[in-house]
Amino acid sequence: MAALGLAYISYQFYEFLRLRHIRGPAVASWTNFWLVYAQLTGQIHIILHELVLKHGQLQSGPVARIAPNWVVCGDATEIRKIWGARSRWTRAWWYRGMRIDPYQDSSFSTRDDTLHNAIRSKLIPGYSGKEVDNLHQLVQDQVQSLIRLLDKHVSEGDGSRIIDMAQKIQYFALDTISSLAFDSPFGFMENDEDKFRYIETTGNTVYILVATALIPGVISLIQSPYLQWIAPKIKDMAGIGDVIKTAERVVAERYGANPLVKRDMLGSFVNHGFSQQDAETEALIQIIAGSETTATAIQATILHVITSPRVYSRLQSELATAQQQGRISSPVTNAEAQSLEYLQAVILEGLRMFPPAAALYPKVCDQDEMVCGVLIPAGTNLAWSPWTVMRNRDIFGEDADLFRPERWLGASKTKTMEQTVMMAFAAGSRWECLGRNIAQLELNLVFVEASDML
């Protein structure tokens, strides 16, 4: 025991020394629990932003230490290099903790670039809409279901009523992604309820699971095949377990002696050679990740719009004028929504102010690298700070902390601004969000069709 204790202390001291030149909270130099606590607060994006600002001023760039073997970077240019196609950086061990099935990788959890590229090539035709019949109409149908649901609540309140828009938007996002994936919505909006208690249970558990992945050794322990018999099964959990069972049932219909054939996203997965188990996994990734990020983007943008009278008034004016001039139809098309300059500015500014995919997404390199003029030793987990990236005053101006869509209009809009805000979808990287076009379609349609409800 004494030898084990000495070995542990020696290892911790070694970890402390290799990153001692990078500033950060003192306790984070010795233990991962500072980072775990930050994750559990639900405010990690703000905590990291403030940390990078504080310590970045004391060294050559916006880099800070957040755990014995972790650093965080808030520089958009450096992050884009790290995420680039020719970069030596790869996904860190953290991604293993993002497995839905503890014993099988997906496009999101695999650390193997070759496997990731192979899976991605099979997914692209479905996500692009090329092999999905009426993708635009499927999304529009769910937008109209959302409008009907909101109309119902307003009419029951004699023209006015307090509505939990965040909840209804989550219903919309889940029904939309399930409609695209399975050619049939889950029915959250139809029933006007949190089916399976999915939203409640994931809200109470996902952040804990993500925090657990930050504790060294826990992922390997949970995913050990020797502990399968005692490890809790995610399929038995309320909420997400019901979604998994639904996915298994729907996917099973596409395989076997008399498979059901449809031109939806799942059908595209089948056509490109996914096994039944792989199709289940990718469909679940699509639902869990796709619905949450889209809902967050819509919710955050609505919040910023309705709390800014000037923005609200200008957006409503643009939509009313476009309707009067016959530039938008009912229901609106994606092309028509894209032609509305101020609407597009509002959407971009919403993504900037509250990037929906704000996880750590750490990368690791097999050789020492210089990042922002700071030496990052090989094997170090490097996370990004989206709040810092999206509030860079050199890119977005001195008022980068303010919600001001006008920065995206005319000559003030730059290519660097666009490249930076699209990092919310990891655009231009090996790991670009496959659902980016679908998310943008949903944003375009919702903000036109639901404008009267805001």
Stockholm file with secondary structure:
# STOCKHOLM 1.0

chainA/1-454         MAALGLAYISYQFYEFLRLRHIRGPAVASWTNFWLVYAQLTGQIHIILHELVLKHGQLQSGPVARIAPNWVVCGDATEIRKIWGARSRWTRAWWYRGMRIDPYQDSSFSTRDDTLHNAIRSKLIPGYSGKEVDNLHQLVQDQVQSLIRLLDKHVSEGDGSRIIDMAQKIQYFALDTISSLAFDSPFGFMENDEDKFRYIETTGNTVYILVATALIPGVISLIQSPYLQWIAPKIKDMAGIGDVIKTAERVVAERYGANPLVKRDMLGSFVNHGFSQQDAETEALIQIIAGSETTATAIQATILHVITSPRVYSRLQSELATAQQQGRISSPVTNAEAQSLEYLQAVILEGLRMFPPAAALYPKVCDQDEMVCGVLIPAGTNLAWSPWTVMRNRDIFGEDADLFRPERWLGASKTKTMEQTVMMAFAAGSRWECLGRNIAQLELNLVFVEASDML
#=GR chainA/1-454 SS CHHHHHHHHHHHHHHHHHTTTSCCCGGGGTCTHHHHHHHHTTCHHHHHHHHHHHHHTTSSSSEEEEETTEEEECCHHHHHHHHSTTCSCEECGGGGGGCSSTTCCCTTTCCCHHHHHHHHHHHHHHHHTTTSTTHHHHHHHHHHHHHHHHHHHHHHTTTCCCCCHHHHHHHHHHHHHHHHHHSSCCCHHHHTSCGGGHHHHHHHHHHHHHHHTTSTTHHHHHTCGGGTTTSCCGGGSTTHHHHHHHHHHHHHTTSSSSCCCCSSHHHHHHHTTCCHHHHHHHHHHHHHHHHHHHHHHHHHHHHHHHTCHHHHHHHHHHHHHHHHTTCSCSSCCHHHHHTCHHHHHHHHHHHHHSCSCCSCCCEECSSCEEETTEEECTTCEEEECHHHHHTCHHHHCTTTTSCCGGGGSGGGCCHHHHHHHGGGGTTTSTTCCTTHHHHHHHHHHHHHHTGGGC
#=GC SS_cons         CHHHHHHHHHHHHHHHHHTTTSCCCGGGGTCTHHHHHHHHTTCHHHHHHHHHHHHHTTSSSSEEEEETTEEEECCHHHHHHHHSTTCSCEECGGGGGGCSSTTCCCTTTCCCHHHHHHHHHHHHHHHHTTTSTTHHHHHHHHHHHHHHHHHHHHHHTTTCCCCCHHHHHHHHHHHHHHHHHHSSCCCHHHHTSCGGGHHHHHHHHHHHHHHHTTSTTHHHHHTCGGGTTTSCCGGGSTTHHHHHHHHHHHHHTTSSSSCCCCSSHHHHHHHTTCCHHHHHHHHHHHHHHHHHHHHHHHHHHHHHHHTCHHHHHHHHHHHHHHHHTTCSCSSCCHHHHHTCHHHHHHHHHHHHHSCSCCSCCCEECSSCEEETTEEECTTCEEEECHHHHHTCHHHHCTTTTSCCGGGGSGGGCCHHHHHHHGGGGTTTSTTCCTTHHHHHHHHHHHHHHTGGGC
//
